[in-house]
Every structure is written in structure tokens, then in C-alpha cells.
Amino acid sequence: MSAPDGSPVGAERSIGQLFASATTEMSALVHDEIALAKAQLKQDVKRGAVGGGAFAAAGAVLIFSLPMLNFALAYGIRTWSHWNLAICFVLSFAANVLVAAVLALIGVVFAKKAKQGQGPQKVAASVKETAGILQNAKPHPRPERVEDTVKAVARSSS
């Protein structure tokens, strides 16, 4: 098994290798968080598009179905009930408004889901948390004198 830089696990690595490894891993973390934000934003946009599509469908149903459905429904009600033709047309119109209201309600539900999507906000909070942790990280204490450095290296190699 080996470390990300190719050196064997457990082997002593130089500060440069450690720094390069940390930089690589930090870069990968940032790229992954950006990809996560993009995916969550795409999902929110998709929900918004479905809601907008439902609103458009509600409008299209209301506008394009009124003439044909009103005539067919009004004459069907007249045949079934023998009521005045004007009342039959009003009932036909009410049925079309009901269908449009149901489609608009579906649009509202999807629009609320898209608005409640907190994908990018969650990723931004995660990035802030990571940055806060990195800012508060303290380096290991370093020996001040050359003799201490030689002793520390001798202890680690034995």
C-alpha cells in the first residue's frame, strides 16, 4: 500500500512531500465541493423548471381547451339534464377552471420545493467550516536550535 504521492505508508516523508500531499488533497476537496454545489443547484433548477412547466401547462389547458371542451361539455350536459343551454356552458367553463386550478396547484408545490432547496447553501456552509478549521490549525512546535533538530531527527530514525 502506498500514500497518494507514491511513497510507502509508514515511511518518513519530507516536509515538501507532506505539503504537496496536503495541497493535492485540499485541491481535491475544493473540486469535490464545487461539483456537489453544481449537482445540487442543477436539481433545484430542475424542480423550478417542472414547476414553471406545470404553470405553463395550466395556462395552455385553460386557453386551448375552452372552446372545444365548452361546446362538447355544454351540449352533453344539455342532453343529459335538459337544462337551459347557457347554464350548461357556465358549468362547462367551471369544469375547465377546476382543471386549470389543479395544474396550478401542482405548479405551486414544485415551485415551493425548488425554493426550499438548500443545496448551494449547505455546500457554502461546509466550505466555510473547512476554511475555519484550516485557519485555526496550528503547526507542530519546531525546535529552536540546531542541536535540538539533530536530536529530534536522531530520535525519529531510531
Rosetta blueprint (number, residue, H / E / L):
1 M L
2 S E
3 A L
4 P L
5 D L
6 G L
7 S L
8 P E
9 V L
10 G L
11 A L
12 E L
13 R L
14 S L
15 I H
16 G H
17 Q H
18 L H
19 F H
20 A H
21 S H
22 A H
23 T H
24 T H
25 E H
26 M H
27 S H
28 A H
29 L H
30 V H
31 H H
32 D H
33 E H
34 I H
35 A H
36 L H
37 A H
38 K H
39 A H
40 Q H
41 L H
42 K H
43 Q H
44 D H
45 V H
46 K H
47 R H
48 G H
49 A H
50 V H
51 G H
52 G H
53 G H
54 A H
55 F H
56 A H
57 A H
58 A H
59 G H
60 A H
61 V H
62 L H
63 I H
64 F H
65 S H
66 L H
67 P H
68 M H
69 L H
70 N H
71 F H
72 A H
73 L H
74 A H
75 Y H
76 G H
77 I H
78 R H
79 T H
80 W H
81 S H
82 H L
83 W L
84 N L
85 L H
86 A H
87 I H
88 C H
89 F H
90 V H
91 L H
92 S H
93 F H
94 A H
95 A H
96 N H
97 V H
98 L H
99 V H
100 A H
101 A H
102 V H
103 L H
104 A H
105 L H
106 I H
107 G H
108 V H
109 V H
110 F H
111 A H
112 K H
113 K H
114 A H
115 K H
116 Q H
117 G L
118 Q L
119 G H
120 P H
121 Q H
122 K H
123 V H
124 A H
125 A H
126 S H
127 V H
128 K H
129 E H
130 T H
131 A H
132 G H
133 I H
134 L H
135 Q H
136 N H
137 A L
138 K L
139 P L
140 H L
141 P L
142 R L
143 P L
144 E L
145 R L
146 V H
147 E H
148 D H
149 T H
150 V H
151 K H
152 A H
153 V H
154 A H
155 R H
156 S H
157 S H
158 S L
